[in-house]
Amino acid sequence: MMDIFSITSEKLQDNRMIRVYTPKDYRLTDKQYPVLYIHDGQNVFRNDTAIGGMSLELEHYLDINNLDIIVVAIDQNSKERKNEYCPWRNGAYSKQFLENKTTSFGSNGASYIQFIVQELKPYIDKTYPTQESHAAMAGISLGGLITLYAACIYPHIFTNIILFSAGFYANQEKIEELIDTTDLSVLTSLYMDCGTSEAGSNSTTSHEFLVSNQRVAKKLNRKCSVVTFNILEGEKHNYLSFQKRVPELFSFLQNEVLL
């Protein structure tokens, strides 16, 4: 089942579209479900709503596999995506990835995560039969950056983290500093991956994108023992590639104690 609604946010000063997938029989049982929060909501469930026409096709995957989980997809604000998914202004490290070296973006990530923690999650927990202490978060590209930020700021809330081809480069310096000063020992699982051809085969940008992820993975491994980092040979930065990794979004469920 799919619920689609708009929620008014004081933190963001706008209305945000939310898409919630629930198990087919959730109204007929007394189960409580873990919740996966995921960004770029338009691109999560169906191709006909996806920017660019290709999504993760998660609705189809969940229908087939009958997983006991609620998935909350948060639509992006296309004009504010870079600002909301980057906690800080982009630093010097990011310049090598940008055609316009003077481009400046970011710094509204804290408000975006506060919206999820203080406004959206309480609503979801009140409205749906959730396991309040079993929340996961997933993100792709810059959505991966803001997901890791959320894990560092609220590790006791988002205990399972999934990052696909994370765009750490935008805030590389700051996210590394944050990892260094954060206790991540409470995390239950952290999955991350990166393709070797994110920006195309044998390109300098692809190499540097991978290096960016490797740097973060190395720091994370020093902070907690539950990190899985997969380097995916030949995989690119597109939804055809991201679709292949959908099972990893739910790999943490095998370690969860479901009620």
C-alpha distance (Angstrom), angle and dihedral (degrees) to the residues before:
residue distance angle dihedral
M1 . . .
M2 3.77 . .
D3 3.79 127.8 .
I4 3.80 117.3 -168.8
F5 3.78 120.2 -171.4
S6 3.79 143.8 143.5
I7 3.78 123.4 -114.3
T8 3.79 124.4 -161.0
S9 3.79 113.0 -130.5
E10 3.78 125.2 -159.0
K11 3.80 89.2 -171.9
L12 3.80 93.1 57.2
Q13 3.79 97.3 28.7
D14 3.78 91.8 -133.4
N15 3.79 144.4 74.8
R16 3.79 117.3 -91.0
M17 3.79 127.0 -158.4
I18 3.81 113.7 -129.1
R19 3.81 126.8 -166.0
V20 3.81 116.8 -161.5
Y21 3.78 123.5 -169.3
T22 3.79 116.1 -160.9
P23 3.82 130.1 -176.2
K24 3.79 112.5 -93.8
D25 3.78 95.1 -114.1
Y26 3.79 99.8 37.4
R27 3.81 93.2 116.2
L28 3.80 90.8 52.4
T29 3.79 97.6 55.0
D30 3.78 138.5 54.1
K31 3.80 93.2 -129.5
Q32 3.76 122.7 132.8
Y33 3.78 116.5 -144.6
P34 3.78 136.8 -148.4
V35 3.80 113.3 -120.0
L36 3.80 130.2 -133.2
Y37 3.82 115.1 -158.3
I38 3.79 114.6 -160.0
H39 3.82 133.7 179.4
D40 3.84 130.9 -134.5
G41 3.78 87.9 47.3
Q42 3.81 96.7 -175.9
N43 3.80 88.6 63.8
V44 3.80 98.5 48.5
F45 3.80 111.9 75.9
R46 3.81 114.8 16.4
N47 3.79 136.7 25.5
D48 3.81 93.4 -139.4
T49 3.81 91.3 65.4
A50 3.80 97.2 38.2
I51 3.77 123.2 111.8
G52 3.80 102.7 -115.6
G53 3.80 92.5 17.2
M54 3.82 98.5 -90.0
S55 3.79 126.0 95.3
L56 3.79 137.1 171.7
E57 3.84 85.9 -94.8
L58 3.77 86.7 -137.2
E59 3.79 95.7 158.1
H60 3.80 90.5 61.6
Y61 3.79 92.2 45.8
L62 3.80 93.1 50.3
D63 3.81 93.6 45.8
I64 3.81 91.1 53.7
N65 3.80 96.6 44.2
N66 3.82 99.2 40.4
L67 3.78 94.4 -144.2
D68 3.79 119.6 -174.4
I69 3.78 96.5 -125.1
I70 3.79 140.5 104.8
V71 3.81 115.6 -135.0
V72 3.80 120.0 -156.8
A73 3.81 113.6 -165.1
I74 3.80 117.1 -167.1
D75 3.79 115.2 -152.7
Q76 3.76 116.7 -128.7
N77 3.77 122.8 -121.3
S78 3.80 96.6 -130.0
K79 3.82 93.1 -151.8
E80 3.79 92.9 49.5
R81 3.81 101.9 33.3
K82 3.81 96.5 108.5
N83 3.79 91.3 44.9
E84 3.81 94.9 47.3
Y85 3.79 96.4 42.7
C86 3.81 94.3 47.8
P87 3.82 114.7 67.2
W88 3.82 92.5 -162.4
R89 3.80 138.4 28.9
N90 3.77 109.4 -81.8
G91 3.80 111.9 -92.0
A92 3.78 137.3 -144.9
Y93 3.80 92.8 -81.2
S94 3.80 90.8 64.4
K95 3.80 94.5 58.5
Q96 3.81 93.5 81.6
F97 3.82 88.5 62.2
L98 3.80 97.2 48.4
E99 3.79 127.9 83.2
N100 3.80 89.7 -153.4
K101 3.80 103.9 50.9
T102 3.81 91.5 -164.8
T103 3.80 93.4 58.6
S104 3.80 112.2 128.5
F105 3.79 125.4 -167.4
G106 3.79 142.7 143.1
S107 3.82 138.1 53.2
N108 3.83 101.5 120.5
G109 3.80 95.9 86.9
A110 3.80 94.4 101.9
S111 3.81 91.8 58.2
Y112 3.80 91.2 46.7
I113 3.81 92.7 53.9
Q114 3.80 90.9 43.9
F115 3.80 87.0 55.3
I116 3.81 89.7 55.4
V117 3.82 95.5 44.2
Q118 3.79 100.9 38.3
E119 3.81 103.1 30.6
L120 3.80 113.7 16.2
K121 3.81 102.3 38.0
P122 3.83 94.3 49.1
Y123 3.81 88.9 51.0
I124 3.80 92.4 49.1
D125 3.81 92.4 46.9
K126 3.81 90.6 49.9
T127 3.81 95.6 45.4
Y128 3.80 102.7 39.7
P129 3.83 134.0 42.3
T130 3.79 96.4 -102.3
Q131 3.76 135.1 162.9
E132 3.78 94.3 -123.6
S133 3.79 93.9 -158.6
H134 3.81 94.4 49.3
A135 3.81 105.2 73.8
A136 3.78 125.2 147.3
M137 3.79 129.3 -173.3
A138 3.79 130.3 -155.9
G139 3.78 134.0 -175.3
I140 3.78 141.5 174.9
S141 3.81 125.2 -142.4
L142 3.83 107.2 -30.8
G143 3.79 85.1 2.7
G144 3.79 85.5 65.5
L145 3.80 90.6 54.1
I146 3.79 93.5 53.0
T147 3.81 90.5 44.0
L148 3.79 92.2 56.6
Y149 3.80 89.5 46.2
A150 3.83 88.9 53.9
A151 3.80 90.0 49.9
C152 3.80 90.7 53.0
I153 3.81 95.1 46.7
Y154 3.81 96.5 39.4
P155 3.83 107.0 22.3
H156 3.81 90.6 149.7
I157 3.82 90.4 58.8
F158 3.80 104.3 38.9
T159 3.78 101.8 42.1
N160 3.80 97.4 161.9
I161 3.80 119.2 54.9
I162 3.81 130.9 -172.6
L163 3.82 121.9 -173.1
F164 3.82 124.2 -176.3
S165 3.82 116.2 -166.6
A166 3.79 91.3 -28.8
G167 3.82 118.0 -150.9
F168 3.79 95.5 -136.7
Y169 3.80 89.6 148.6
A170 3.81 91.9 82.9
N171 3.81 91.6 65.3
Q172 3.80 99.5 12.9
E173 3.78 96.9 141.9
K174 3.80 95.3 46.0
I175 3.80 98.5 42.9
E176 3.80 90.2 51.2
E177 3.80 90.2 50.7
L178 3.80 90.5 49.2
I179 3.80 92.5 51.0
D180 3.80 89.8 51.4
T181 3.80 92.0 55.8
T182 3.82 99.0 40.5
D183 3.78 130.3 90.9
L184 3.80 104.3 -134.8
S185 3.78 96.5 167.5
V186 3.81 91.0 109.4
L187 3.81 93.5 64.9
T188 3.79 115.5 112.5
S189 3.80 96.7 -159.1
L190 3.78 139.8 -6.5
Y191 3.79 120.0 -170.0
M192 3.80 121.7 -176.4
D193 3.78 134.7 165.0
C194 3.79 141.4 177.3
G195 3.78 133.4 -167.9
T196 3.79 123.7 -128.1
S197 3.81 91.2 -133.4
E198 3.79 102.2 42.6
A199 3.81 92.4 142.6
G200 3.80 96.2 24.7
S201 3.78 136.7 -63.1
N202 3.79 119.2 -49.5
S203 3.81 93.9 -3.5
T204 3.79 125.3 145.9
T205 3.80 90.3 -131.2
S206 3.81 91.3 55.1
H207 3.79 90.3 51.2
E208 3.80 93.1 48.7
F209 3.81 92.0 45.7
L210 3.80 89.1 56.0
V211 3.81 91.5 45.9
S212 3.81 88.8 53.2
N213 3.80 90.6 54.8
Q214 3.79 92.8 44.1
R215 3.79 90.8 54.5
V216 3.79 91.7 52.9
A217 3.81 92.9 44.3
K218 3.80 90.5 52.7
K219 3.80 91.7 53.3
L220 3.80 92.7 45.1
N221 3.79 91.5 52.1
R222 3.79 88.3 57.8
K223 3.81 91.6 53.2
C224 3.81 102.9 45.2
S225 3.79 140.0 12.2
V226 3.80 99.7 -135.3
V227 3.82 100.8 73.9
T228 3.80 120.6 127.4
F229 3.80 115.0 -173.3
N230 3.79 118.7 -176.5
I231 3.79 123.8 -170.3
L232 3.79 106.7 -153.2
E233 3.79 113.6 -150.7
G234 3.80 113.0 -131.6
E235 3.81 96.3 -5.6
K236 3.80 116.8 143.1
H237 3.79 136.7 -151.5
N238 3.81 98.8 -95.4
Y239 3.79 140.6 96.4
L240 3.79 93.6 -103.7
S241 3.79 85.6 65.3
F242 3.80 95.5 38.7
Q243 3.82 91.0 53.9
K244 3.82 90.0 62.8
R245 3.80 90.0 60.1
V246 3.81 97.7 51.6
P247 3.84 93.7 108.8
E248 3.82 88.2 62.4
L249 3.82 89.1 63.8
F250 3.79 87.9 70.9
S251 3.78 101.9 32.5
F252 3.81 89.7 105.7
L253 3.81 90.9 64.8
Q254 3.78 92.4 77.8
N255 3.80 88.1 65.1
E256 3.79 95.7 45.3
V257 3.78 124.2 97.7
L258 3.80 101.4 -131.6
L259 3.79 118.4 -156.5
